[in-house]
Structure formats: structure tokens, C-alpha cells
Amino acid sequence: MAQVLDRQSVAANGETNGFTVVGQSTKRVDALEKVTGRALYAADVSPPGMLWGVFLRSPHPHALIKKIDTSKAEQLPGVLAVITQESLATDQALVVEEEMHATRRVQTLFAQDKVHYEGEKVAAIAATTKELAEEAADLIEVEYEPLQGSGHVLDSIQESLPVINEGTELLDAPADNPWGVTKLNNVAGEHHSVEGDVAAGFAESDRVYTHTFYIPRAHQTYIEPQVTVADVDVGGKVTVWTSTQGPFGVRSNLANSLRLPTNKINVHGMTIGGGFGAKFGGIVDTYAVLLAQKARRPVKMVYSRHEEFVDGRPAPGAHITIKTGVKNDGTIVARQAWALWDTGVGQGGGYATMRTKGVYNVEHFKFDAFDVNTCKPAPGAYRAPGAPQATFAGETQLNIIAEDLGIDPVDIRLKNMREGDQIAFKETLQAVADAAGWADRTSGPNEGWGVAVGEWTNGAGPGTAVVSVHDDGSVHVFSGLMDITGTDTAMAQIAAEVLTVPYDDVTTVRGDTDSAPFATGSGGSVVTFSMGNAVKRAAEDAKQRLLELAAEHLEAPLELLELRGGAVVVKEKPDESVSIAQLAQFALRERGGPVMGKGTFASQPSATTTAAQIGKVEVDPETGKVWIRELYNSLDAGKAINPMASEGQMEGGLVQGFAWGLMEAMHYDRDGHNLNPGLLDYRLPTTADFPDIASVIVEEPTKNGPYGVKGIGEPPIAPGPAALASAVADATGKWIMELPLVPERVYRATHDS
């Protein structure tokens, strides 16, 4: 169990930390449903008369489409719908919207004149069986004229390469760019920021370091693939059952894509088998609805694992160069970054380059970043979008600098830490160093240690919750949020804490978009912060009603009453009390109806959350294989509502980050063909690859979070790649700037004469 370091005895909002439910590790509310197999996933939904939908996809990364002939497929018995971009020209939907957590992308539904990546959708078919639909797809005749493609950003930026995606620009490159070009081709977006004067900062520095880092694309590899079931009734009402992190976002995407009013769409967010940021809708939903509209039958579409890799929304790759100027004592004076982000046919990654600054006091900072189109699908969010890539570059270089200056890697971070309101950088880093015994660490032959720190500031989204008190004193929490990581459990704990009832007396229920109050999507570490506030306010609203009822029932002034142990008591006369069950009955029968409370939340600023990690590795000098021997993890959660769940989030993110550094990568050839589109060739870690993990939860409450909560879902993935690369360098004496650190790459680096 994780160690919890409570930084303050009083929360930021003045409440004491003597909680009875909040801060206690407890079982998840959906545990039994999942372990017994009773939880329903989207693929479990099969309405009567259901058809199966499949896609016809491009085999080419880049090609002109000369002709599409669907006649043979349409004539196949059992095929009820075939759609292409051309067939939609007279229909209501021509584009699809995809909301991928922090970005929104609008694109044509299907390729029509040109394909831009291998796996791009060319047509969709609905038939009575999946096998029949696949047979029909094979009967569609498509004539292609292959074009030169690009699988790497360093190729795409060259003026000599064809334009991959219409709408990109040929820009003047920054004068000081490290890529040796005067123009940047295939640029879909650009991001720039300047603080201070980097030229002056470098001039003031005693030493200046420049390094280039490459991070490949990584897939979220959730257990459950993308899946949607859609139905359309005789009145045109659309009903969707889908695997999503945000049903209200799916509803908005569908309304915009299909040009339908919101009240004509109902979305059921089913139990979700993982998402990590990639399941905010748009990849399958719109297509399933269009097929259902045309066939006038329900349609189910389920991605294969191959489809996940050729047309999912993985994390973008990045090519990042960092220049840092320091004093001889390790003080960072200036830092500048140049970045090319591999955004496939989309955009939106480059803004994350700001995270190369880290949580450090850097007076002079500048970055120039570009979203570059390649012949790959658009990227999506993957747990702290962009942070692992930028943190790998920034934190690895900081460790290189520390080694060159002869300064301990922990000390150089503490020396440059950015201090500010509600940031527990020092405490978090010191906690992981203490847990690892950093000051007394030892290394055997071919062993090494690495440390890195990541950061994230969770956003906030709008949401509403309703809390009701039943006539037996039990409590009901109703909202429209999606539970991915145990957030329903946290909501139950918050309501139980406010109303002073046992956790087991609280039931949480999530509804579809027709029935439930609006909730923000589950991503970006916003749920416990945003929806937790909404639930807390709803419970406090219900609590106020209970106190008012008790004042009448007990004939006592409101200010002399308090809610304690599931009852309202008179503070100075504890023998005078009334249970909330009695009050709920009193209200139901005599005083205005059921006890209910409503809570809403829009947006308030949170605070920076830091995650620090230390790893010890052993490297086989004969093969280059890396074993992870020890792992230590700390994170400032603000307040851990459920420490066991928080620990799970911390350790899950840590494993993903270290795995990205150790083995995970999507591989493409120079034209853009995916070389490992499946789990046989895309390596994932198992329990055999990781040791036990020691975790420490630091609690530095933020003033706007419920009970001081910050976000915990994003930060743990960020430090891993840098900590791993630094540990390997400590073991081998060689710094490797390209991920992942597979045996071949480590062997070549350590045997390069």
C-alpha cells in the first residue's frame, strides 16, 4: 500500500483533515460487476435485427483514387448499405468531428480523390453478418495511383516532398533551426513562445548544451477496441451505445457531423475497457449511425486490433532539439527548444513543447514547434498528451548536464525548482529520493540509477450532479460521468463524507445523455476535480435541506445544529438528535417532497501536480537487454480521496511511461507503411518485465479542489522515459537519445567505437 504524506493538517478550504470516508482506501463500487462478468460493454449490445458494419481501407499510404465501383458489393445478397464519400454527396453528412480530449478535428468521412495514409477509410458496408460484410468489402473495386509518401517528419519537411494533406503550409523555417532547411513543408500548425531573452541568457551562461531527441508514436493499447452500436427509430431519433470517455462529447460530435439537433441523439456510455485519452468519439460513431440510417436497421461496428493500429489515434511522435545554458553551479539560465511533431494527417501536438521547460525557474525560455503531416492517421490524446515526449527531452538533458557538472541529479533539480502557490515539487522529489534511499544508493556491475520529474496541471470541465436521500437514510448520486479509473467510487466517498453516512450506504448511478445531467469527459485528470466539486456541492445542498428540516423537527436554531454520524444533532445537547432517515421520511410525507441536492461546476484553476520517479536497471553488455530492477514513485495528489485507487493510477502511469522508454513504438517505413500493426509485433510489458513498485502519495491541497484534490491520472506517465534512459546511461556510460531502448539500440550504442 502506498505511503501517504499529508502535508497539511487543515485543507485549503479550512476543513479539518479528520475525515471518516475521504482518504480511506476502499473497494470500487463496480468491482463485483466486473470480476463476475456482469458489466455490459458496447460489444455486448445486440439489438434485434442488428447488422454488422465494416470498413474498406486504403492499402496505400499515399495515392490518388481514380475510380471506386461499389456495384458488386451492393448486389450481394444480405448487404443492406454501402456508403462512400461520393454517395454521401447528396446526404446530410459529409464530415466527421472527432473530439480527442484537448483538440477537435474535422475531416471528410471517407477518402474520395486521394488517400493520405494506410488504413484510411474508403467505404463502409453493413450486412447481416460480419463475414458477409467483409466479403462485400472485397468486392468493391478501387483503382489507385500510388504517390510518394512519408513516414518521418524529417522527410516531410523537405520542399522536394509532395504535399500530403491539403491545407498545410510551406513556411519559412526559424533562422536558427537545427534541421538545416530554409523552408518547412507539410506544416499543419505552429506553436511559439518566448519568455525573457534567450540570446542574452546563453551569453550569460558558463556552459551551453545542445542535444536532439527522438520519440516514436505509441499506441494506447487499451484492452477493448473501438466499438459502437447505433440505431435510428422511425422518427429519426438516433441511439448510440459506445465505448467512450465522454458521452456528451459524442453527442455533440454526432450532432455536428450529422446536422441533427441534440435532442435527436441519445448516447449510452457503456462500461469501458480502457481509453487513456483515445476514446472521446468520432472514430466509429458517425459511420455506424450513417449505416443504420441507410439500412434502417441497427448496426454494430467493432475495430479489429489491426484496425486499431492503422487507423487509431495514437500519441504523436516528436523530434526535439534542446539547447540549455547553465552556470557552473548548475543554475539554469536559458533554455530553447525546436520541435517537429509527427501529427499524421492531423495537428495539435506541438503546443506540448512548452513542457520542455519543466517545473523549473528558467528566466529565459523559448520554443518553436511545428505539427508536421506524415502519411499516418491523426494522433489523439494519450495520458498527459505530449508530456512524456517533451519531458523525455528536457529531463534527460538535465541529467546529462548534472553528470557533466558533477552535480547530483536530485540536487540540480532542487536547486532550480520553481516555487509557487500549491506546488509541492521539493516534497515530491524528496519523498521519492527517501523511498529509494537515493543518498545511499549502490550499484553493481552494469547497474545504474535514473531520476526524472514530470508535471501536469489538470483542467476543469462543466458538470452537474444530483444527490438524493432515501427514506431509509441511504444516499443516491446521479450524474453523466464515465467511470474509467474508479471515479464513481470517489464520488460515493465524497457524498458519504458530506452527509456523514457509511460509504456502503451510497449508490452511484450514471445515466445516458437523455436522462443524466451534463458531465465533462473523463480525461485530462479533470473528473475528480470537476465532478467531485459538483457532487460535493450537491451533497452540501442536500445537507442544508436536512439541517433546515431538523431545525423545524427539533425546534432548535439552525446555527446550533450539525450533521454527525448520519444524524442531525444539537451541538450543546447531543442527546437531542434526529436521523437523516427520519428527516427524509418527514420531508417526503409532510414537508415538500424528497430530500435532493443539486451541484454544478464550470471551471476553476487547479495547481501544478508533480510526479517524481526513480528507477534502477541492469544492462547485459553482451546483448543490450535492459532489466528494470527497482522502481520508486511519488506524486502530489492534493488529496487522495481513495489512496488505493490513487496508487493504482500512479503505478499504471509509471509502467506505461517506462514501457514507452523500454519497448513500445509504432514502426513505419519511409513511405508510411505500418510495420507492426498488431500486438504480435507491438511489444507490451507483462508482470515479468517490472518489479514491485514503491509509491508515496504527497498531499499538498489545492484550494479549488474538493477536499484539496488535484489530478492524478496524467502526471505518472511523464517522467518514465527520461528516468529509464538516465538509468541506462548510468549503467553503460552511454546516453541514448532515441526511444525505445530495445536491446539492439543499446548494444549498438555501447559497442560503437
N, C-alpha and C positions, 0 to 999 in steps of 0.2 A: 504494500500500500504506500502511496506517495506520502512523503513528509510534507506537512503544511506549515509554512512560516507566516503567521499572522503579524503583519507589520504594524497594525494599529488596533487598540482596544475599542475604539469608537469609530464607527463608519463615518464617511464624509457627510452624510445627511443627519448626523447627530444620534443615530440609533445605536444602541449598545450591541456588541457582537455576541451577547449571550443568547444565541439563537437555539431553538429546540429542533427545528427541521432543516432550515437552511444551513449549509455547511456540513451536513451529515451524509455519509455515503449510504446510498440506498439502492434497492433493486429498481430496474426500469419498469415502467408501467406496462410496456408491451413485451416483456421478457417471455412470458408463458406463450403468448400468441406465436412468437417467432420460433421458439425452440420446439413447439409441438406441431409446427407446420400449418397452423390455422390462419396465419396472417395472409391476406389476399394481395397479390401483386397484380400489376396490369395484365400480364400474360395469363393470369388465371381467369380473366373475364372473357366469356364466350357467349354473347347474346344469341338468341335463336335466329337462324338464317344467316349466321356470320360467314363472311368471305375472308380470304387471305389476300393480303396485298404484298407485292414485291416490287423491287426496282430493277430497271435495266440501267447499267452503269457503263461509263466510258472505260475501255481498256487502255486508253492513251492519256499521258499527262498533258498533252497539248496538241490539239488537232482541229481542223475545220470540219464541220459536218456538211457534207454535200447533199445527203438525202436521208430521210427517215421514212420507212414504209412499215406501217403497223397492220396492214390489211390481213395478213395471215394470222396474226395473233388475235385480231378481233373476230375472226371467223371460227376460231377453235371453240368447240362446244364446252360450256362451263365457264368461259371468260365473259364477265359482265361489264368490265370497264377497262379501257386503256386510255391513258392521258399522256400528252406531251406538251411542250410549251406552245407549239403551233395549235394544238387542239383547244388550248385554253384561251386563244386569242379573242374568241367571242364570248367567253365565260366571264365570271365575276372576279376570278383570282388570277393574277399574273405574277405576283411576287410573294415571297415568304419573308416574314420577320423572325429573326432569332434574337432572343434576349439571353445573352450569356453573362449573367451576373452584372458586370460593370459596363458592358458595351452592348450596343444594339446594331445588328447588321441587316440590311435589306438587300435581297438578291432575287433574280428571276428564279422561278420554281425549278425549271429544267434548263439544261443546255439546249440551245436551238441552232445557232450558227457556228458555235465553237465550244469545245470543251477546254477547261483550264487546269484540270488535274485528274489523275487516275482515280476512278470511282465516282466522278461527278454524275449526278442523276440525269438520265436522258429520257426515261419514260417510267411510268408506274402502271401496274396491272393488278386487277382484282379478279379472283376466280374462286371457284367452290372449294378447291384445295390448294395448299401451298405448292405442291408438286406441279399441279396444272398451271398455276400462275408462273412458275419458273419455266415451264415448257413454253408458255406463250411468250415470255421474255426472250427466249432463244429464237423465236420465230420472227422477231422484229428485225428488219434489215436496216442497218445503218452504214452508210458509206462515209468513211473518214479520209481526210488528207492530213497525215501527221505533220506537225510543225516541231521546230526545235523547242525543247523545254528547258526548265531549270530546276534543279533540286537543291541549290545552295544560294544563299543571299550574295555571296561574293561574286557569283556568276551573274545573278540577276541585275546587279547594279551597273554592269558594263553596258556602255552605249551600243555595243555590237549585238546585244541580245534582243530578240523581238519583245515587243510589249506583250505581257502575259494577260493582263486584265485591263479591260477598257476603263478609262477614268484615272489611271495612275499618271504620275508626272515624271518628267525628266528635269531634275533640279540641279542647280549649282551646288557642288559639294562644299562643305566648310573648308576654308583655306588651309587649315591645319589638320585635315583629316588623315587618318592612318592607313587608308585603303589605296592610296596612290592614284586617285581618279579626280578629274575636274568636274565630272557630271555624275549624277546618281540616277540610274534608270529604274523603272518599275517601283517608284515610291508611292505608297498608298496613303501615307500620313507622316507627319514630322512633329517632333516634340523638342522644345528647347527651354532651358532655364539658366539663369545667371544670378549668382549671389556674390557680391564683392567684386574683386578684380583678380582673376586667376593669374594673369601675366605678372602682376605685382607680387602675388603670393609665391609664385615659383621663383621669382627673383630674390625674395627674402629667404627662401629655403636653403638649408645646408646641403640637402641631397634631394634628388628628384628621381622617381622610379616610374617606369612605363612597362606595362605588361598587357598582353592580349589573351582573352579567354573565350572559349567556345563551349556553348551548352546546347545539346541537341534537343529536339522535340521529345516530349514524354507524354504517354497516354495515361489517363486517369485509371484505366483498367478496373472499373467498378465490376462487381460480380454480375449484376443484372444489366443486360444490354438495353439500348434504347427501345422502347416499346409503347405503342399507342393502340387503343381500340376506339373507333368512332362510330357514331350512329346519328342519323338525321331523321326526325319524325315527319309526318305528313305536313305539318305546318312549317317545316324548315328549321325547327329547333335542333341545334347541334349539341350532342352529349359526347363527352370525351372521357375515357379512363386512361390515365397515362402515368408513366414513371417520371416524376418531375420534382424539382426542388421548390417550385413556386407556381401553384395552380392559377393564381390570379394573373401572373405574368403570362402563362399560357393562354388564358382567356383574352388578354389584351393583344397578344401576338395574332391569335386567330381572328379576332375582330378586325384588326388592321389588314391582315392578309386576305381574308375572305370578304371584306367590306360588309360585315354584318354588325348590327347593334349588339352591345354587350349582353343585353337581356335575352338574346337568342342563342347564347352559348353557356353551357354548364360543364365545368371541368371537375372531375373527381381525381384528386391526387392520391394514388394508391400507395400502399406500403412500398418503399423504395429500397432497392438493393444497391445502394451506394450511388454517389454522384460526383462529389469532390469539386463541384462548380460547373460540370459539363451538362447538367440536366435542368436547364431553365427553359427548354421548349424550342420548337421551331424545326428541329431536325426531321421529325416524323409526323407530328401532329397535323399540320396543314394537309399533307398528302393523304393521310388516312381519311380526313374529312372530305376532301375532294372526290376520292374514290367512292366513299359512302354516298355522297350526293349524286354521283353519276349512276352508280349501280342500284341505288335505292335499297341498299341492304347494309347492315353493319360490316365494318372492315377492321381486321386486326393486322398490324404490321409490327414485326419483331426483327430487329437487326441481328445478323449473324456476327460472330466475332470478327470475321474478315471485314465485314462492312464497318464495324467499329473502327478498324484501323485505317481503312481507305477513305472513310467519309464520316469520321467522328470529329470532335472538336478538342484536340489535344492542346497541351501547353505549347506556346511558341518557342522555337529555338532562338538563340541570340549569339551574336558575335560582338564582344565588348572589349574595348581598349580603355585602360585606366592609367592616368598619369597623376602621381601624388607627390607633393613636395612636403618635406618634414625638416624639423630641426634635429640636431644630433641627439637631443634628449628624448626624441620620439614624438614631439608635439607636431600634430598635423597642421600645416599652414594652408595648403591648397590641394584641391582635387578636381580633375577634369575627366569626363568620360565621353567616349564616342561609341555609339551602339547601332548595329543593324539587327533588327528583329525579324525573324522569319515568320511572317504572318500569312503565308499561303496566299489565298485569293481574298483575304480579309484585311483587317487592320486593327490597331488598338493596343499593341504590346509595348510600344516604345516609351509610354509615359512612366513605366515601372523603372526606367533607368535612374530616376531620382533616388531609388533605394541604394544606389552605389555609395551614397553619402553615409548611410548607416545612422546609428544613434550617436553621432559624434559631433563635437563642436568644431566645425570646419568653417572658418571665416570666409574663405574664397572657394566657391564651388560652381561648376558649370557642366552642363551636359548637352550634347546634340545627339538625338536619337531619331531613327527612321524606321517606319514599318515598310518592309520590302516584300513585294509579292513574289512568290515562287509557285511552282506547279504542284501545290498541295492544298488540301482543304483549309478553310479558315480556322484559326485557333479559337479556343474557348478558355474559360477560367479553369485553373487547376490550383486549388488551395493556396491562398496568398498569391494571386496572379502576378507573375513577373518577379516576385521577391526571391525565390530560390536562385534564379539566373543572375539577377543583379547582386545578390548577397554573396554568391559564389565568387564573383569577380572582386567585389570590394573587400570582403573578409579574407580571402586568400592572399590578396596583395598586402593587406595589413600584416598578416603573419610573415610574409616574405620580408617586409620592412623590419619587423621586430627581430627576425633572425639576423639580418644584416647589421642591425644596430646593437645586437647583443642584449636586447631587452626582452623580458618575459612577455609572452603573448597576452596573458591576463593583465599584466601591469600596463602595457601600452594602451589597452582598451580603457582601463580605469583612468589613465592619465588624460584621455581625450573625450571622456564621456560627456554627453550633453545632459546637463541637469535642468530640470524644469518641473512644472506642476504635475504631480501624479505620475512621474516616470521613475520606476524602480530599477534603473539599469544596474547600478552598483550592487544592490541587494541580490538581484537575479544572477548576475555573473559570479558574485562571491559565493552564492548558495551552491552553484554547480561546481565551483572550484573546491569548496569544502567537501562536498559529497564525493568528489573524485580523489580527494587527497592530493590535489594538484601540487601543493608546495613540497610534498614528499614523494612525488611520483617516481617510479623506477621503470626502466626499460631493459629488456633482454635483447639478445641479438635479433636484428631485423624487426624490432618493435618500435612503435612511435606513437606520440600523442598529438591530438589536434583539438583546437578550441575555436568556436565561432559563435557570433551573436546575430540573431535576426530580430526584426521588428515589424509591427503592423499596428495600424490604428483602425479599429473596426468602424464601419459606417453605421448608419441608422436608417431604418425604414419605417413607413407608416404601418400602423396596425391597430386592431381593436380586439378586445376580449370581453366576454360576459361571464360573470361568476354568480352562481345561484346557490342558495342554501335550502336543502330539502327539509321536510318536516321531521326527519329523524336526526337532523344535525349534520348530515353528510353534505359534501360540497361538490359542485359540478362546475368545471371550467370548460368553456366552449370558445373555439377560435378556428381560424382557417389556415393556421401554420402547418408546414410539413415537418414531421419529426424524422430527422436523419441520424442524429447523434445522441438521442436521449433528451431532447428539449421538452417533450411532453412531461417527462419526469421532473425536470427543473420547474416547469410551470406549476405542477402539482405541489412541489415543495414550497414555492413562493406563496401560493394561495393558502396552504396549510399554515405557514408561518404567520401570515397576516391575521388569519382567523383563529389561530391557536388551537387547531384541531390536529389529530394524528394524520400522518401522511397517507395511511391506508384508507382514510375516510374521504379522500379527494379522488374524483374521477375526471380525467381529461378526455374530451371528445373533439375530434376535428371533423369539419363538415366540408361539403363541396362548395363551389363558388356561388351556387344559388341559395344555399342555406346559411353558410357561415359568414361572420363579419370579416372584413378585409384583413389580410395579414401579409406582411412583407415576405419575400422569398427567403428560403433557408440557405444562406451563403454569405461570405464576407464577414463571418463572425458577428452577424447582426441580431440573431434570433433571441438569445437570452438577454441581450442588452435592450432591444426594442420591444419584443413581445413580452419579455419579463417585466418591463415597465408597464405595459398595457395590462397584464394580468395583475400586477401588484396594485395598480390604481383601481381596477375592477373590484379586487378583494377589499380594498380600503373603502370603496363606495358601499359595498355590501356591509362592511363592518360599521360604517357610520349609521346605516339604516338600523342595524341591530342595536346599537347604542341608543338611538332615539326611541326605538320600541321599548328597550329596557327602562329608559328614564320614565316612560309612562307606566309601565308594568310595576316597577319598584317604587314609583313615586319619589324619585331621587333626582337631584340636579345632574345634568349631563356631564358636567365637568368633574363630578365625583365618581364617575363610572370608568371601568376599564374591562377589556376583554382578556380573559385569562383561562387557559385550560378548557376551552370550548364553552365558556360561560361568561356572562357579564356580572361583575361583582362590584359592590360599593367599596371603594378603596379603604375607607376607615371602618367598615363593617363587613368583613369578609364572609360572615355568616349569611348576609343578605345577598342572594345571587339568583340568577335565572339562566338556564342553559340556552344555547342558541337553538336547540331543537324546540324548546318551549316557545321561544320567540318566533321561530319560523311558523309554528302552528298558530300562534296568536295573530301573526300578520296575515296568514293565509285565510283564516276564518273571520277575523274581526277588523283588521287594520290595513286595508288597501291591497291585499294580494301578496304573492310570493316575494321573498327577500331576494333581490337581484342587484347586482352592481355592474356598471359598465366602465371600462377603462380604455382610453385611446392614447396613442403615442404617435408623434410625427417625426421629429428629428431634433436631436440634441448632440453636441460634440462629446466624443469619448476621449480617451487618453491613449498615448502610445503604450503598447504592450511589448515587452521584450522577452525573447526566448534565448537561452544560452545552452550550448551543448558541448560535451567533451567526449571524444572517442579515443580508444586505444586500439591499434591494429598490429597485425603481424603480417609481413610480406615474405613470400617464398622467393628467394633470389634466383632460383633455377627456373621458375615458371611465371613469375609475376603475379601469382594469385594473392589476393588480399583477404585476410580473415579479420573480422571485427571481434575483438576480444572483450572490450569493456565499453559501456555506454552510460553516460550521465546526462541528465536533462533537467532544466529548471525553466519556469515560466511564471511571469507575473499575471495572475488571473484576475486581479482586482478583488474578487471574492469568488471562491469556488462553491457554487450552490450545491453541487454533488461532487465531492473530491474524487470518488471512484470514476465517475464519468469524465471528469477533467483529466485525470491521469490517463484514461484511455485515449482521449484526444491528443494529449501530449505525446504519448508513445506511438500512436498511429502516425502522426505527422512526422515524428523523428524517423521512423522506419521508411516512410516514403522519401524523405529527403536524403537519407543515407543510401537508399536503393537507387535513387536518381544518380547519385555520385558513383555508385559501385557497379551498376549493371544495366539500368534502364535507358533505352534510347530507341527512337524510331529511325530506321536507316533508309536512305533514298539514294538512287544512283544520280548521275549528273543531269539526267532528263527529268527526274521526279518520280520514277517508279518506286513504289514502296517495296523494300526488300525483306521486311519481316512483318507482314500483315496478319499476325496471329500469335496466340500465346505459346505456340511451339518454339517460335524464334524470338519473341519479345520476352526477355528474361525478367521474372519477378522473384522477389525474395520469398523464402519459406522460413519457418522457425529455425531450421538448421543454419541459416545464414546470420542469425542475430543472437547475441547473448541476452541474459536478463538485463533489464534497464532500470536504473535507479532514478527516481523522479522526485523533484522538490517543487512544491507549489508555493510561490510567494504571493502574498496578498497586500497590495498597495491600492486601496479602493479609489475608484473614480467617482466624482461627486454626482454624476448624472446617471450612473448605472443602478439598477435595483440592488440594494444592499452592497453597492460598490463594484458591481460586475463590470469587467472588461470582456473583450472577445478572446477565446482560446483556440478556435478552430484553425486560424490561418498561421500564426507565428511559428508553430513547431516544425513546419516543413522547411523553413528558410535557411537555418544555419547548417543543416546536414552536409550538403555537398562540399562546403568550404572546410568544415571540421574534418571530414574524411580525407580530402586532398592534402590538408596540412599534416594529418597524422601519417599519411603515406610518405610525404616529404621528410618528416622527422625520422621515419624508419629507413628510408633509402638514400636521403641526401639529394633527391631529385624532385623539383617542382614540376608538376604536370598540369598544364593549363586547359586541357580538353577533357570533357567528360564523355562517357563514364570511364572509370578506372578499371577497365577489363584487363585480364592477365596479359594479353598481347601488348596493350598500350603501356602498361607498367614495365613489362620486360624490355621493350624497345627503349623506353626512357632510361632504364637503369643499365642497359648494355650499350648505349650509344657512345662510341668512342669519340 
